[in-house]
């Protein structure tokens, strides 16, 4: 849970890093196998949803 603007900045940075990691995974795996991308990306998708929910709850 985010309690202040400093924590918000950290979570926003984590969100950006996770988005970049997911995009890199997409570029690497999806062209070869959409199913493999779906399996490998589940953790990133879940993490992104959690981080966005934290940000939304704070704002």
PDBQT receptor file of N, H, CA, C and O in Angstrom, charges set to zero:
ATOM      1  N   UNK A   1       0.831  -1.173   0.000  1.00  0.00    +0.000 N 
ATOM      2  CA  UNK A   1       0.000   0.000   0.000  1.00  0.00    +0.000 C 
ATOM      3  C   UNK A   1       0.888   1.252   0.000  1.00  0.00    +0.000 C 
ATOM      4  O   UNK A   1       1.886   1.324   0.716  1.00  0.00    +0.000 OA
ATOM      5  N   UNK A   2       0.511   2.200  -0.792  1.00  0.00    +0.000 N 
ATOM      6  H   UNK A   2      -0.301   2.141  -1.373  1.00  0.00    +0.000 HD
ATOM      7  CA  UNK A   2       1.269   3.446  -0.930  1.00  0.00    +0.000 C 
ATOM      8  C   UNK A   2       0.740   4.452   0.099  1.00  0.00    +0.000 C 
ATOM      9  O   UNK A   2      -0.468   4.658   0.220  1.00  0.00    +0.000 OA
ATOM     10  N   UNK A   3       1.672   5.078   0.841  1.00  0.00    +0.000 N 
ATOM     11  H   UNK A   3       2.653   4.912   0.743  1.00  0.00    +0.000 HD
ATOM     12  CA  UNK A   3       1.288   6.033   1.879  1.00  0.00    +0.000 C 
ATOM     13  C   UNK A   3       1.721   7.465   1.602  1.00  0.00    +0.000 C 
ATOM     14  O   UNK A   3       1.248   8.391   2.262  1.00  0.00    +0.000 OA
ATOM     15  N   UNK A   4       2.625   7.662   0.624  1.00  0.00    +0.000 N 
ATOM     16  H   UNK A   4       3.008   6.910   0.088  1.00  0.00    +0.000 HD
ATOM     17  CA  UNK A   4       3.088   9.028   0.361  1.00  0.00    +0.000 C 
ATOM     18  C   UNK A   4       3.606   9.127  -1.076  1.00  0.00    +0.000 C 
ATOM     19  O   UNK A   4       3.707   8.127  -1.786  1.00  0.00    +0.000 OA
ATOM     20  N   UNK A   5       3.927  10.340  -1.478  1.00  0.00    +0.000 N 
ATOM     21  H   UNK A   5       3.845  11.152  -0.901  1.00  0.00    +0.000 HD
ATOM     22  CA  UNK A   5       4.367  10.569  -2.855  1.00  0.00    +0.000 C 
ATOM     23  C   UNK A   5       5.701   9.893  -3.171  1.00  0.00    +0.000 C 
ATOM     24  O   UNK A   5       5.944   9.513  -4.316  1.00  0.00    +0.000 OA
ATOM     25  N   UNK A   6       6.553   9.743  -2.181  1.00  0.00    +0.000 N 
ATOM     26  H   UNK A   6       6.355  10.052  -1.251  1.00  0.00    +0.000 HD
ATOM     27  CA  UNK A   6       7.820   9.049  -2.400  1.00  0.00    +0.000 C 
ATOM     28  C   UNK A   6       7.589   7.582  -2.744  1.00  0.00    +0.000 C 
ATOM     29  O   UNK A   6       8.220   7.040  -3.652  1.00  0.00    +0.000 OA
ATOM     30  N   UNK A   7       6.691   6.956  -2.020  1.00  0.00    +0.000 N 
ATOM     31  H   UNK A   7       6.179   7.397  -1.283  1.00  0.00    +0.000 HD
ATOM     32  CA  UNK A   7       6.351   5.563  -2.314  1.00  0.00    +0.000 C 
ATOM     33  C   UNK A   7       5.661   5.450  -3.665  1.00  0.00    +0.000 C 
ATOM     34  O   UNK A   7       5.871   4.484  -4.398  1.00  0.00    +0.000 OA
ATOM     35  N   UNK A   8       4.844   6.433  -3.988  1.00  0.00    +0.000 N 
ATOM     36  H   UNK A   8       4.674   7.218  -3.393  1.00  0.00    +0.000 HD
ATOM     37  CA  UNK A   8       4.183   6.459  -5.295  1.00  0.00    +0.000 C 
ATOM     38  C   UNK A   8       5.226   6.466  -6.410  1.00  0.00    +0.000 C 
ATOM     39  O   UNK A   8       5.089   5.739  -7.394  1.00  0.00    +0.000 OA
ATOM     40  N   UNK A   9       6.253   7.273  -6.263  1.00  0.00    +0.000 N 
ATOM     41  H   UNK A   9       6.364   7.864  -5.464  1.00  0.00    +0.000 HD
ATOM     42  CA  UNK A   9       7.305   7.351  -7.278  1.00  0.00    +0.000 C 
ATOM     43  C   UNK A   9       8.009   6.006  -7.451  1.00  0.00    +0.000 C 
ATOM     44  O   UNK A   9       8.329   5.607  -8.571  1.00  0.00    +0.000 OA
ATOM     45  N   UNK A  10       8.247   5.317  -6.352  1.00  0.00    +0.000 N 
ATOM     46  H   UNK A  10       7.987   5.641  -5.442  1.00  0.00    +0.000 HD
ATOM     47  CA  UNK A  10       8.901   4.005  -6.419  1.00  0.00    +0.000 C 
ATOM     48  C   UNK A  10       8.002   3.007  -7.154  1.00  0.00    +0.000 C 
ATOM     49  O   UNK A  10       8.476   2.254  -8.005  1.00  0.00    +0.000 OA
ATOM     50  N   UNK A  11       6.727   3.002  -6.830  1.00  0.00    +0.000 N 
ATOM     51  H   UNK A  11       6.343   3.614  -6.138  1.00  0.00    +0.000 HD
ATOM     52  CA  UNK A  11       5.801   2.068  -7.467  1.00  0.00    +0.000 C 
ATOM     53  C   UNK A  11       5.648   2.402  -8.952  1.00  0.00    +0.000 C 
ATOM     54  O   UNK A  11       5.551   1.497  -9.780  1.00  0.00    +0.000 OA
ATOM     55  N   UNK A  12       5.625   3.671  -9.290  1.00  0.00    +0.000 N 
ATOM     56  H   UNK A  12       5.703   4.406  -8.616  1.00  0.00    +0.000 HD
ATOM     57  CA  UNK A  12       5.546   4.051 -10.700  1.00  0.00    +0.000 C 
ATOM     58  C   UNK A  12       6.782   3.579 -11.459  1.00  0.00    +0.000 C 
ATOM     59  O   UNK A  12       6.675   3.155 -12.610  1.00  0.00    +0.000 OA
ATOM     60  N   UNK A  13       7.947   3.647 -10.831  1.00  0.00    +0.000 N 
ATOM     61  H   UNK A  13       8.034   3.992  -9.897  1.00  0.00    +0.000 HD
ATOM     62  CA  UNK A  13       9.174   3.147 -11.447  1.00  0.00    +0.000 C 
ATOM     63  C   UNK A  13       9.107   1.634 -11.628  1.00  0.00    +0.000 C 
ATOM     64  O   UNK A  13       9.513   1.111 -12.665  1.00  0.00    +0.000 OA
ATOM     65  N   UNK A  14       8.598   0.936 -10.622  1.00  0.00    +0.000 N 
ATOM     66  H   UNK A  14       8.268   1.361  -9.779  1.00  0.00    +0.000 HD
ATOM     67  CA  UNK A  14       8.431  -0.516 -10.730  1.00  0.00    +0.000 C 
ATOM     68  C   UNK A  14       7.479  -0.866 -11.868  1.00  0.00    +0.000 C 
ATOM     69  O   UNK A  14       7.705  -1.826 -12.605  1.00  0.00    +0.000 OA
ATOM     70  N   UNK A  15       6.427  -0.089 -12.002  1.00  0.00    +0.000 N 
ATOM     71  H   UNK A  15       6.243   0.691 -11.403  1.00  0.00    +0.000 HD
ATOM     72  CA  UNK A  15       5.461  -0.298 -13.081  1.00  0.00    +0.000 C 
ATOM     73  C   UNK A  15       6.131  -0.129 -14.439  1.00  0.00    +0.000 C 
ATOM     74  O   UNK A  15       5.936  -0.948 -15.337  1.00  0.00    +0.000 OA
ATOM     75  N   UNK A  16       6.908   0.916 -14.586  1.00  0.00    +0.000 N 
ATOM     76  H   UNK A  16       7.066   1.581 -13.857  1.00  0.00    +0.000 HD
ATOM     77  CA  UNK A  16       7.599   1.155 -15.858  1.00  0.00    +0.000 C 
ATOM     78  C   UNK A  16       8.565   0.020 -16.177  1.00  0.00    +0.000 C 
ATOM     79  O   UNK A  16       8.643  -0.419 -17.325  1.00  0.00    +0.000 OA
ATOM     80  N   UNK A  17       9.300  -0.459 -15.179  1.00  0.00    +0.000 N 
ATOM     81  H   UNK A  17       9.236  -0.103 -14.247  1.00  0.00    +0.000 HD
ATOM     82  CA  UNK A  17      10.241  -1.555 -15.397  1.00  0.00    +0.000 C 
ATOM     83  C   UNK A  17       9.512  -2.837 -15.803  1.00  0.00    +0.000 C 
ATOM     84  O   UNK A  17       9.957  -3.548 -16.704  1.00  0.00    +0.000 OA
ATOM     85  N   UNK A  18       8.404  -3.126 -15.146  1.00  0.00    +0.000 N 
ATOM     86  H   UNK A  18       8.042  -2.548 -14.414  1.00  0.00    +0.000 HD
ATOM     87  CA  UNK A  18       7.635  -4.325 -15.480  1.00  0.00    +0.000 C 
ATOM     88  C   UNK A  18       7.041  -4.221 -16.883  1.00  0.00    +0.000 C 
ATOM     89  O   UNK A  18       7.000  -5.210 -17.614  1.00  0.00    +0.000 OA
ATOM     90  N   UNK A  19       6.582  -3.027 -17.261  1.00  0.00    +0.000 N 
ATOM     91  H   UNK A  19       6.616  -2.223 -16.667  1.00  0.00    +0.000 HD
ATOM     92  CA  UNK A  19       6.048  -2.830 -18.616  1.00  0.00    +0.000 C 
ATOM     93  C   UNK A  19       7.134  -3.052 -19.663  1.00  0.00    +0.000 C 
ATOM     94  O   UNK A  19       6.887  -3.675 -20.696  1.00  0.00    +0.000 OA
ATOM     95  N   UNK A  20       8.331  -2.544 -19.399  1.00  0.00    +0.000 N 
ATOM     96  H   UNK A  20       8.532  -2.038 -18.561  1.00  0.00    +0.000 HD
ATOM     97  CA  UNK A  20       9.453  -2.730 -20.334  1.00  0.00    +0.000 C 
ATOM     98  C   UNK A  20       9.850  -4.204 -20.426  1.00  0.00    +0.000 C 
ATOM     99  O   UNK A  20      10.158  -4.706 -21.507  1.00  0.00    +0.000 OA
ATOM    100  N   UNK A  21       9.839  -4.885 -19.289  1.00  0.00    +0.000 N 
ATOM    101  H   UNK A  21       9.589  -4.477 -18.411  1.00  0.00    +0.000 HD
ATOM    102  CA  UNK A  21      10.189  -6.311 -19.285  1.00  0.00    +0.000 C 
ATOM    103  C   UNK A  21       9.163  -7.120 -20.072  1.00  0.00    +0.000 C 
ATOM    104  O   UNK A  21       9.523  -8.032 -20.817  1.00  0.00    +0.000 OA
ATOM    105  N   UNK A  22       7.902  -6.787 -19.907  1.00  0.00    +0.000 N 
ATOM    106  H   UNK A  22       7.610  -6.046 -19.302  1.00  0.00    +0.000 HD
ATOM    107  CA  UNK A  22       6.855  -7.483 -20.646  1.00  0.00    +0.000 C 
ATOM    108  C   UNK A  22       6.988  -7.234 -22.145  1.00  0.00    +0.000 C 
ATOM    109  O   UNK A  22       6.819  -8.153 -22.945  1.00  0.00    +0.000 OA
ATOM    110  N   UNK A  23       7.283  -6.029 -22.515  1.00  0.00    +0.000 N 
ATOM    111  H   UNK A  23       7.421  -5.282 -21.864  1.00  0.00    +0.000 HD
ATOM    112  CA  UNK A  23       7.457  -5.715 -23.933  1.00  0.00    +0.000 C 
ATOM    113  C   UNK A  23       8.667  -6.449 -24.513  1.00  0.00    +0.000 C 
ATOM    114  O   UNK A  23       8.613  -6.937 -25.642  1.00  0.00    +0.000 OA
ATOM    115  N   UNK A  24       9.747  -6.527 -23.753  1.00  0.00    +0.000 N 
ATOM    116  H   UNK A  24       9.790  -6.131 -22.836  1.00  0.00    +0.000 HD
ATOM    117  CA  UNK A  24      10.925  -7.264 -24.219  1.00  0.00    +0.000 C 
ATOM    118  C   UNK A  24      10.599  -8.743 -24.387  1.00  0.00    +0.000 C 
ATOM    119  O   UNK A  24      11.036  -9.373 -25.350  1.00  0.00    +0.000 OA
ATOM    120  N   UNK A  25       9.849  -9.284 -23.470  1.00  0.00    +0.000 N 
ATOM    121  H   UNK A  25       9.494  -8.772 -22.688  1.00  0.00    +0.000 HD
ATOM    122  CA  UNK A  25       9.423 -10.679 -23.570  1.00  0.00    +0.000 C 
ATOM    123  C   UNK A  25       8.550 -10.884 -24.802  1.00  0.00    +0.000 C 
ATOM    124  O   UNK A  25       8.684 -11.877 -25.516  1.00  0.00    +0.000 OA
ATOM    125  N   UNK A  26       7.660  -9.936 -25.036  1.00  0.00    +0.000 N 
ATOM    126  H   UNK A  26       7.551  -9.129 -24.456  1.00  0.00    +0.000 HD
ATOM    127  CA  UNK A  26       6.781 -10.013 -26.209  1.00  0.00    +0.000 C 
ATOM    128  C   UNK A  26       7.604 -10.031 -27.499  1.00  0.00    +0.000 C 
ATOM    129  O   UNK A  26       7.350 -10.845 -28.387  1.00  0.00    +0.000 OA
ATOM    130  N   UNK A  27       8.574  -9.147 -27.601  1.00  0.00    +0.000 N 
ATOM    131  H   UNK A  27       8.780  -8.485 -26.879  1.00  0.00    +0.000 HD
ATOM    132  CA  UNK A  27       9.410  -9.090 -28.808  1.00  0.00    +0.000 C 
ATOM    133  C   UNK A  27      10.209 -10.372 -29.004  1.00  0.00    +0.000 C 
ATOM    134  O   UNK A  27      10.428 -10.809 -30.134  1.00  0.00    +0.000 OA
ATOM    135  N   UNK A  28      10.642 -10.971 -27.902  1.00  0.00    +0.000 N 
ATOM    136  H   UNK A  28      10.464 -10.616 -26.984  1.00  0.00    +0.000 HD
ATOM    137  CA  UNK A  28      11.492 -12.153 -27.990  1.00  0.00    +0.000 C 
ATOM    138  C   UNK A  28      10.707 -13.439 -28.239  1.00  0.00    +0.000 C 
ATOM    139  O   UNK A  28      11.127 -14.271 -29.043  1.00  0.00    +0.000 OA
ATOM    140  N   UNK A  29       9.577 -13.610 -27.562  1.00  0.00    +0.000 N 
ATOM    141  H   UNK A  29       9.236 -12.934 -26.909  1.00  0.00    +0.000 HD
ATOM    142  CA  UNK A  29       8.887 -14.897 -27.583  1.00  0.00    +0.000 C 
ATOM    143  C   UNK A  29       7.669 -14.933 -28.492  1.00  0.00    +0.000 C 
ATOM    144  O   UNK A  29       7.458 -15.922 -29.193  1.00  0.00    +0.000 OA
ATOM    145  N   UNK A  30       6.873 -13.889 -28.496  1.00  0.00    +0.000 N 
ATOM    146  H   UNK A  30       7.045 -13.085 -27.927  1.00  0.00    +0.000 HD
ATOM    147  CA  UNK A  30       5.597 -13.934 -29.215  1.00  0.00    +0.000 C 
ATOM    148  C   UNK A  30       5.723 -14.266 -30.701  1.00  0.00    +0.000 C 
ATOM    149  O   UNK A  30       4.901 -15.024 -31.216  1.00  0.00    +0.000 OA
ATOM    150  N   UNK A  31       6.721 -13.727 -31.413  1.00  0.00    +0.000 N 
ATOM    151  H   UNK A  31       7.389 -13.111 -30.994  1.00  0.00    +0.000 HD
ATOM    152  CA  UNK A  31       6.807 -14.071 -32.845  1.00  0.00    +0.000 C 
ATOM    153  C   UNK A  31       6.969 -15.569 -33.088  1.00  0.00    +0.000 C 
ATOM    154  O   UNK A  31       6.523 -16.090 -34.110  1.00  0.00    +0.000 OA
ATOM    155  N   UNK A  32       7.606 -16.254 -32.147  1.00  0.00    +0.000 N 
ATOM    156  H   UNK A  32       7.969 -15.831 -31.316  1.00  0.00    +0.000 HD
ATOM    157  CA  UNK A  32       7.815 -17.696 -32.306  1.00  0.00    +0.000 C 
ATOM    158  C   UNK A  32       6.632 -18.514 -31.819  1.00  0.00    +0.000 C 
ATOM    159  O   UNK A  32       6.289 -19.531 -32.422  1.00  0.00    +0.000 OA
ATOM    160  N   UNK A  33       6.001 -18.077 -30.725  1.00  0.00    +0.000 N 
ATOM    161  H   UNK A  33       6.280 -17.251 -30.235  1.00  0.00    +0.000 HD
ATOM    162  CA  UNK A  33       4.896 -18.849 -30.156  1.00  0.00    +0.000 C 
ATOM    163  C   UNK A  33       4.034 -17.967 -29.261  1.00  0.00    +0.000 C 
ATOM    164  O   UNK A  33       4.437 -17.583 -28.163  1.00  0.00    +0.000 OA
ATOM    165  N   UNK A  34       2.862 -17.662 -29.746  1.00  0.00    +0.000 N 
ATOM    166  H   UNK A  34       2.534 -17.974 -30.638  1.00  0.00    +0.000 HD
ATOM    167  CA  UNK A  34       1.939 -16.831 -28.963  1.00  0.00    +0.000 C 
ATOM    168  C   UNK A  34       1.583 -17.523 -27.643  1.00  0.00    +0.000 C 
ATOM    169  O   UNK A  34       1.474 -16.864 -26.609  1.00  0.00    +0.000 OA
ATOM    170  N   UNK A  35       1.405 -18.829 -27.672  1.00  0.00    +0.000 N 
ATOM    171  H   UNK A  35       1.494 -19.365 -28.512  1.00  0.00    +0.000 HD
ATOM    172  CA  UNK A  35       1.053 -19.575 -26.457  1.00  0.00    +0.000 C 
ATOM    173  C   UNK A  35       2.181 -19.490 -25.424  1.00  0.00    +0.000 C 
ATOM    174  O   UNK A  35       1.921 -19.272 -24.241  1.00  0.00    +0.000 OA
ATOM    175  N   UNK A  36       3.415 -19.659 -25.860  1.00  0.00    +0.000 N 
ATOM    176  H   UNK A  36       3.627 -19.836 -26.821  1.00  0.00    +0.000 HD
ATOM    177  CA  UNK A  36       4.544 -19.550 -24.927  1.00  0.00    +0.000 C 
ATOM    178  C   UNK A  36       4.608 -18.154 -24.309  1.00  0.00    +0.000 C 
ATOM    179  O   UNK A  36       4.918 -18.006 -23.126  1.00  0.00    +0.000 OA
ATOM    180  N   UNK A  37       4.316 -17.136 -25.111  1.00  0.00    +0.000 N 
ATOM    181  H   UNK A  37       4.064 -17.256 -26.072  1.00  0.00    +0.000 HD
ATOM    182  CA  UNK A  37       4.299 -15.777 -24.568  1.00  0.00    +0.000 C 
ATOM    183  C   UNK A  37       3.225 -15.648 -23.500  1.00  0.00    +0.000 C 
ATOM    184  O   UNK A  37       3.467 -15.066 -22.443  1.00  0.00    +0.000 OA
ATOM    185  N   UNK A  38       2.055 -16.179 -23.763  1.00  0.00    +0.000 N 
ATOM    186  H   UNK A  38       1.857 -16.652 -24.622  1.00  0.00    +0.000 HD
ATOM    187  CA  UNK A  38       0.965 -16.097 -22.786  1.00  0.00    +0.000 C 
ATOM    188  C   UNK A  38       1.357 -16.752 -21.468  1.00  0.00    +0.000 C 
ATOM    189  O   UNK A  38       1.083 -16.210 -20.397  1.00  0.00    +0.000 OA
ATOM    190  N   UNK A  39       1.991 -17.904 -21.542  1.00  0.00    +0.000 N 
ATOM    191  H   UNK A  39       2.213 -18.344 -22.412  1.00  0.00    +0.000 HD
ATOM    192  CA  UNK A  39       2.409 -18.619 -20.332  1.00  0.00    +0.000 C 
ATOM    193  C   UNK A  39       3.496 -17.843 -19.594  1.00  0.00    +0.000 C 
ATOM    194  O   UNK A  39       3.409 -17.663 -18.379  1.00  0.00    +0.000 OA
ATOM    195  N   UNK A  40       4.506 -17.387 -20.305  1.00  0.00    +0.000 N 
ATOM    196  H   UNK A  40       4.577 -17.533 -21.292  1.00  0.00    +0.000 HD
ATOM    197  CA  UNK A  40       5.629 -16.694 -19.686  1.00  0.00    +0.000 C 
ATOM    198  C   UNK A  40       5.261 -15.296 -19.182  1.00  0.00    +0.000 C 
ATOM    199  O   UNK A  40       5.928 -14.768 -18.292  1.00  0.00    +0.000 OA
ATOM    200  N   UNK A  41       4.231 -14.704 -19.729  1.00  0.00    +0.000 N 
ATOM    201  H   UNK A  41       3.690 -15.133 -20.452  1.00  0.00    +0.000 HD
ATOM    202  CA  UNK A  41       3.890 -13.329 -19.365  1.00  0.00    +0.000 C 
ATOM    203  C   UNK A  41       2.910 -13.236 -18.200  1.00  0.00    +0.000 C 
ATOM    204  O   UNK A  41       2.657 -12.136 -17.708  1.00  0.00    +0.000 OA
ATOM    205  N   UNK A  42       2.358 -14.347 -17.749  1.00  0.00    +0.000 N 
ATOM    206  H   UNK A  42       2.564 -15.240 -18.149  1.00  0.00    +0.000 HD
ATOM    207  CA  UNK A  42       1.342 -14.305 -16.694  1.00  0.00    +0.000 C 
ATOM    208  C   UNK A  42       1.811 -13.552 -15.454  1.00  0.00    +0.000 C 
ATOM    209  O   UNK A  42       1.072 -12.730 -14.912  1.00  0.00    +0.000 OA
ATOM    210  N   UNK A  43       3.010 -13.820 -15.010  1.00  0.00    +0.000 N 
ATOM    211  H   UNK A  43       3.610 -14.487 -15.450  1.00  0.00    +0.000 HD
ATOM    212  CA  UNK A  43       3.533 -13.153 -13.816  1.00  0.00    +0.000 C 
ATOM    213  C   UNK A  43       3.643 -11.649 -14.000  1.00  0.00    +0.000 C 
ATOM    214  O   UNK A  43       3.307 -10.878 -13.100  1.00  0.00    +0.000 OA
ATOM    215  N   UNK A  44       4.115 -11.235 -15.169  1.00  0.00    +0.000 N 
ATOM    216  H   UNK A  44       4.388 -11.861 -15.900  1.00  0.00    +0.000 HD
ATOM    217  CA  UNK A  44       4.227  -9.803 -15.455  1.00  0.00    +0.000 C 
ATOM    218  C   UNK A  44       2.854  -9.140 -15.490  1.00  0.00    +0.000 C 
ATOM    219  O   UNK A  44       2.670  -8.051 -14.947  1.00  0.00    +0.000 OA
ATOM    220  N   UNK A  45       1.906  -9.791 -16.121  1.00  0.00    +0.000 N 
ATOM    221  H   UNK A  45       2.055 -10.676 -16.562  1.00  0.00    +0.000 HD
ATOM    222  CA  UNK A  45       0.554  -9.237 -16.227  1.00  0.00    +0.000 C 
ATOM    223  C   UNK A  45      -0.058  -9.083 -14.835  1.00  0.00    +0.000 C 
ATOM    224  O   UNK A  45      -0.674  -8.060 -14.535  1.00  0.00    +0.000 OA
ATOM    225  N   UNK A  46       0.111 -10.095 -13.991  1.00  0.00    +0.000 N 
ATOM    226  H   UNK A  46       0.612 -10.926 -14.235  1.00  0.00    +0.000 HD
ATOM    227  CA  UNK A  46      -0.400 -10.020 -12.620  1.00  0.00    +0.000 C 
ATOM    228  C   UNK A  46       0.278  -8.900 -11.845  1.00  0.00    +0.000 C 
ATOM    229  O   UNK A  46      -0.380  -8.148 -11.126  1.00  0.00    +0.000 OA
ATOM    230  N   UNK A  47       1.595  -8.789 -11.992  1.00  0.00    +0.000 N 
ATOM    231  H   UNK A  47       2.130  -9.399 -12.576  1.00  0.00    +0.000 HD
ATOM    232  CA  UNK A  47       2.332  -7.738 -11.289  1.00  0.00    +0.000 C 
ATOM    233  C   UNK A  47       1.876  -6.354 -11.749  1.00  0.00    +0.000 C 
ATOM    234  O   UNK A  47       1.696  -5.454 -10.928  1.00  0.00    +0.000 OA
ATOM    235  N   UNK A  48       1.691  -6.184 -13.052  1.00  0.00    +0.000 N 
ATOM    236  H   UNK A  48       1.837  -6.915 -13.718  1.00  0.00    +0.000 HD
ATOM    237  CA  UNK A  48       1.227  -4.901 -13.577  1.00  0.00    +0.000 C 
ATOM    238  C   UNK A  48      -0.137  -4.538 -12.999  1.00  0.00    +0.000 C 
ATOM    239  O   UNK A  48      -0.367  -3.387 -12.626  1.00  0.00    +0.000 OA
ATOM    240  N   UNK A  49      -1.029  -5.499 -12.925  1.00  0.00    +0.000 N 
ATOM    241  H   UNK A  49      -0.842  -6.434 -13.228  1.00  0.00    +0.000 HD
ATOM    242  CA  UNK A  49      -2.366  -5.243 -12.377  1.00  0.00    +0.000 C 
ATOM    243  C   UNK A  49      -2.278  -4.821 -10.911  1.00  0.00    +0.000 C 
ATOM    244  O   UNK A  49      -2.973  -3.898 -10.487  1.00  0.00    +0.000 OA
ATOM    245  N   UNK A  50      -1.429  -5.491 -10.141  1.00  0.00    +0.000 N 
ATOM    246  H   UNK A  50      -0.865  -6.241 -10.486  1.00  0.00    +0.000 HD
ATOM    247  CA  UNK A  50      -1.272  -5.145  -8.727  1.00  0.00    +0.000 C 
ATOM    248  C   UNK A  50      -0.695  -3.747  -8.555  1.00  0.00    +0.000 C 
ATOM    249  O   UNK A  50      -1.173  -2.973  -7.725  1.00  0.00    +0.000 OA
ATOM    250  N   UNK A  51       0.326  -3.423  -9.331  1.00  0.00    +0.000 N 
ATOM    251  H   UNK A  51       0.714  -4.051 -10.005  1.00  0.00    +0.000 HD
ATOM    252  CA  UNK A  51       0.938  -2.103  -9.221  1.00  0.00    +0.000 C 
ATOM    253  C   UNK A  51      -0.039  -1.006  -9.622  1.00  0.00    +0.000 C 
ATOM    254  O   UNK A  51      -0.110   0.034  -8.967  1.00  0.00    +0.000 OA
ATOM    255  N   UNK A  52      -0.789  -1.233 -10.693  1.00  0.00    +0.000 N 
ATOM    256  H   UNK A  52      -0.731  -2.078 -11.225  1.00  0.00    +0.000 HD
ATOM    257  CA  UNK A  52      -1.781  -0.239 -11.128  1.00  0.00    +0.000 C 
ATOM    258  C   UNK A  52      -2.876  -0.067 -10.076  1.00  0.00    +0.000 C 
ATOM    259  O   UNK A  52      -3.348   1.047  -9.850  1.00  0.00    +0.000 OA
ATOM    260  N   UNK A  53      -3.275  -1.149  -9.442  1.00  0.00    +0.000 N 
ATOM    261  H   UNK A  53      -2.892  -2.054  -9.626  1.00  0.00    +0.000 HD
ATOM    262  CA  UNK A  53      -4.302  -1.061  -8.384  1.00  0.00    +0.000 C 
ATOM    263  C   UNK A  53      -3.780  -0.254  -7.200  1.00  0.00    +0.000 C 
ATOM    264  O   UNK A  53      -4.515   0.548  -6.625  1.00  0.00    +0.000 OA
ATOM    265  N   UNK A  54      -2.509  -0.461  -6.830  1.00  0.00    +0.000 N 
ATOM    266  H   UNK A  54      -1.911  -1.113  -7.297  1.00  0.00    +0.000 HD
ATOM    267  CA  UNK A  54      -1.919   0.330  -5.750  1.00  0.00    +0.000 C 
ATOM    268  C   UNK A  54      -1.915   1.807  -6.095  1.00  0.00    +0.000 C 
ATOM    269  O   UNK A  54      -2.263   2.644  -5.262  1.00  0.00    +0.000 OA
ATOM    270  N   UNK A  55      -1.526   2.129  -7.312  1.00  0.00    +0.000 N 
ATOM    271  H   UNK A  55      -1.243   1.449  -7.988  1.00  0.00    +0.000 HD
ATOM    272  CA  UNK A  55      -1.481   3.528  -7.754  1.00  0.00    +0.000 C 
ATOM    273  C   UNK A  55      -2.895   4.118  -7.740  1.00  0.00    +0.000 C 
ATOM    274  O   UNK A  55      -3.101   5.226  -7.243  1.00  0.00    +0.000 OA
ATOM    275  N   UNK A  56      -3.849   3.391  -8.277  1.00  0.00    +0.000 N 
ATOM    276  H   UNK A  56      -3.682   2.492  -8.680  1.00  0.00    +0.000 HD
ATOM    277  CA  UNK A  56      -5.232   3.883  -8.308  1.00  0.00    +0.000 C 
ATOM    278  C   UNK A  56      -5.790   4.102  -6.907  1.00  0.00    +0.000 C 
ATOM    279  O   UNK A  56      -6.506   5.075  -6.669  1.00  0.00    +0.000 OA
ATOM    280  N   UNK A  57      -5.466   3.201  -5.978  1.00  0.00    +0.000 N 
ATOM    281  H   UNK A  57      -4.884   2.411  -6.172  1.00  0.00    +0.000 HD
ATOM    282  CA  UNK A  57      -5.958   3.335  -4.611  1.00  0.00    +0.000 C 
ATOM    283  C   UNK A  57      -5.363   4.560  -3.918  1.00  0.00    +0.000 C 
ATOM    284  O   UNK A  57      -6.028   5.186  -3.093  1.00  0.00    +0.000 OA
ATOM    285  N   UNK A  58      -4.133   4.904  -4.242  1.00  0.00    +0.000 N 
ATOM    286  H   UNK A  58      -3.592   4.396  -4.912  1.00  0.00    +0.000 HD
ATOM    287  CA  UNK A  58      -3.493   6.065  -3.627  1.00  0.00    +0.000 C 
ATOM    288  C   UNK A  58      -4.028   7.368  -4.202  1.00  0.00    +0.000 C 
ATOM    289  O   UNK A  58      -4.230   8.339  -3.473  1.00  0.00    +0.000 OA
ATOM    290  N   UNK A  59      -4.255   7.384  -5.503  1.00  0.00    +0.000 N 
ATOM    291  H   UNK A  59      -4.091   6.595  -6.095  1.00  0.00    +0.000 HD
ATOM    292  CA  UNK A  59      -4.687   8.624  -6.155  1.00  0.00    +0.000 C 
ATOM    293  C   UNK A  59      -6.142   8.774  -5.940  1.00  0.00    +0.000 C 
ATOM    294  O   UNK A  59      -6.737   9.749  -6.399  1.00  0.00    +0.000 OA
TER     295      UNK A  59
